Amino acid sequence: MYCLRMNIGYIYILYLITTFVCIVIGSKNFSHLGNLKSLYFLSIISILQELFSAHDSWLNIPSYYFESRNIYVIVEFFVLLNFFRKVINNSKVKRFINLTQVISAIYLLTYVFITKSILINYSLFSVTECLIFLVLCIFLFVQFLQSDETDNLLKHPLFLVTSGIFILFGVSAPTYFLYDELNKTFPEEILFDFITAVGYIFYVVLVTFSFKWSTKKFN
């Protein structure tokens, strides 16, 4: 258990480093980011959230479950929904995304009004979030396969971002489904934090490459 806790600390530092590099590269190529600009600002918000949720000293592992973390999860949800709405061509999927945004906003506002808290139910909200984004990623993958831009997808910014989002929520989904069971075996949400952080690192790395290879051609 102690070894796993130490590894979380190293992975957390690696996540901060990769996110910082992502922001630097994104800023250098900002004018070419197009639809990826929202993900650039999301990366900045992510760093700010981690600073707000840090506690005690820089030698301690910041808590992922302060209110700032919950606010970030909600912001991330709506930013990614808006991203998919812009890049997916299917009109029915766009209407689904618009409806999801409205229903989610009403649900969250009602939840905050009733509970007087932003501490959302992870096992409910995040499972739903994972399923929505995994389905949207699949739609976008199909869109890529049906387009004329399939020659070098590994350098296509939108394909890289979609792959990163798919990996992030694909890795996170099982931990949310098994949230209660994992916490019984691994107290203090250690394994949950570890798996989620690994998913975010893969996501940030792919987003970084998408920023690097972004040109007006893709946006």
HELIX and SHEET records of a PDB file:
HELIX    1   1 TYR A    2  LYS A   28  1                                  27    
HELIX    2   2 PHE A   30  HIS A   32  5                                   3    
HELIX    3   3 GLY A   34  LEU A   36  5                                   3    
HELIX    4   4 LYS A   37  SER A   53  1                                  17    
HELIX    5   5 GLU A   67  VAL A   87  1                                  21    
HELIX    6   6 SER A   91  THR A  115  1                                  25    
HELIX    7   7 TYR A  122  GLN A  146  1                                  25    
HELIX    8   8 LEU A  153  LYS A  155  5                                   3    
HELIX    9   9 PRO A  157  PHE A  177  1                                  21    
HELIX   10  10 TYR A  179  THR A  185  1                                   7    
HELIX   11  11 PRO A  187  GLU A  189  5                                   3    
HELIX   12  12 ILE A  190  LYS A  212  1                                  23    
HELIX   13  13 LYS A  216  PHE A  218  5                                   3    
END                                                                             
